Amino acid sequence: MKQLVIDVLPWLKGRIQGPPEAFTTSPDQWERDVATLVTLLDTFGSRSGQQTWAPHPNFGRMSGPLWARLTRRHVDHHLTQFGV
């Protein structure tokens, strides 16, 4: 089921609220937030050969490649939201 949601089904826009801790900065901190995102994505990418990954809060245990596909789709979803 998780592979279907991650790889195939369209994502609902505006229906799923992220965790409150994701909304703690104001727009005036945009550059800092972008720099933090780039650092986190670089860190994530450097773990590609890792065998064990933390479970996802909704999907449970996932492989590195599945985490990568979810992350790519999630980032793409938000970039599209911002018109990037």
Secondary structure in CASP SS format (residue, H / E / C, confidence):
PFRMAT SS
TARGET T0000
AUTHOR 0000-0000-0000
METHOD secondary structure of the structure
MODEL  1
M C 1.00
K H 1.00
Q H 1.00
L H 1.00
V H 1.00
I H 1.00
D H 1.00
V C 1.00
L C 1.00
P C 1.00
W C 1.00
L C 1.00
K C 1.00
G C 1.00
R C 1.00
I C 1.00
Q C 1.00
G C 1.00
P C 1.00
P H 1.00
E H 1.00
A H 1.00
F H 1.00
T C 1.00
T C 1.00
S C 1.00
P H 1.00
D H 1.00
Q H 1.00
W H 1.00
E H 1.00
R H 1.00
D H 1.00
V H 1.00
A H 1.00
T H 1.00
L H 1.00
V H 1.00
T H 1.00
L H 1.00
L H 1.00
D H 1.00
T H 1.00
F H 1.00
G H 1.00
S C 1.00
R C 1.00
S C 1.00
G C 1.00
Q C 1.00
Q C 1.00
T C 1.00
W C 1.00
A C 1.00
P C 1.00
H E 1.00
P C 1.00
N C 1.00
F C 1.00
G E 1.00
R C 1.00
M C 1.00
S C 1.00
G H 1.00
P H 1.00
L H 1.00
W H 1.00
A H 1.00
R H 1.00
L H 1.00
T H 1.00
R H 1.00
R H 1.00
H H 1.00
V H 1.00
D H 1.00
H H 1.00
H H 1.00
L H 1.00
T H 1.00
Q H 1.00
F C 1.00
G C 1.00
V C 1.00
END
